Each structure stands twice: as structure tokens, then as C-alpha cells.
């Protein structure tokens, strides 16, 4: 299924915008109000499942920490395993890691080496795509283990920051877009 904007206005009604956070000129999209409402949280997870309904996948992966919030219930509802992608140093077994650039500095994420295997088709879930740096790093991590990225599903897309372009070779489904505001 293509992007699901049928629920866009309803989902937006649950998402709080905080102006000038974390710095002047930024319109921060706060999902705590979305997940803090049972109906809103259910709508978000159900919308993500609907967007991915035509995607063939056997594993769901999500990034710490907001990708866990949406990825785990999606995996549970679909009867699929859930794979953690965490900040460096948080996983106990042997890992693979990927570093990527942030606006000011660098970050590193990792996942267990045995969390996916060759032939797995992975659905990557997160709350948001902005510049695409984290998403691109997650894709590279999954592929470094021989698995395939089936698609990326997010609640919020900030198209002005061009994250979709950074991962243009991959299917990206987003439920809500905030452009130019």
C-alpha cells in the first residue's frame, strides 16, 4: 500500500508541536501526546501496519528509543520477531555497528550480529525521518548482515529535510508529513 494519508489529520491531532525546541526556529513534533492517548497510539500502530500490508517481511527492526515504541507492537500484532537497534555500548552480545553524521558531531548505532540473517526481509520502523542519517545507518547495518530491507515505515516525515532522497533506493512509507512549518 502507498503512503497512508487517510489518517493524516487524525494522527496530527494527537501530535503536539512545541515551537523553538530544542532551539529557536525549530518546530518540534512531540509524539508523547500521540502515544499517551490509547486511541492515538492504536491508530498510529494500526496505520503503520496498514501501510506495510503489501510489504513482504519476516523481521521488524526499530531504533532506540522511539522506534521501539512503534516497532514492538507492530511486530507483536503481526507475529514477527523484533530486533533492537541501539546506541553503541548498550547490547550485551557480539554486535555490528554503523556510525553516521549528525548536525553537530557523530553517532554510532549497533545491533547484535545474530539478530538477522541472510535472506531475512526486514521492515525498519521509526517515529520520524528528517535528514535520513539514522535511517540510512539502520539500512546499512541490516544489509551488513546479509539481510534485505523490505521497507521503512515511519509516523512522521519532514520532507523539507530531504531524508527520503537520502534513502531513495528504498520504499519509505510515512503517515504524516509536516512541510515548511
ABEGO torsion letter per residue (X at the ends): XBBBAAAAAAAAAABBBBBGOABBGBBBBBAAAAAABAAAAAAAAAAAAAAAAABBBABBBBBOAAAAAAAAAAAAAAGBBBBBBBBBGABABBBBBBBBBBABEBBBBBBBAAABBBGBBBBBBBABBBAGAAAAAAAAAAAAAGBBBABBBBABBBAAAGAAAAAAABBBBBABBBBGX
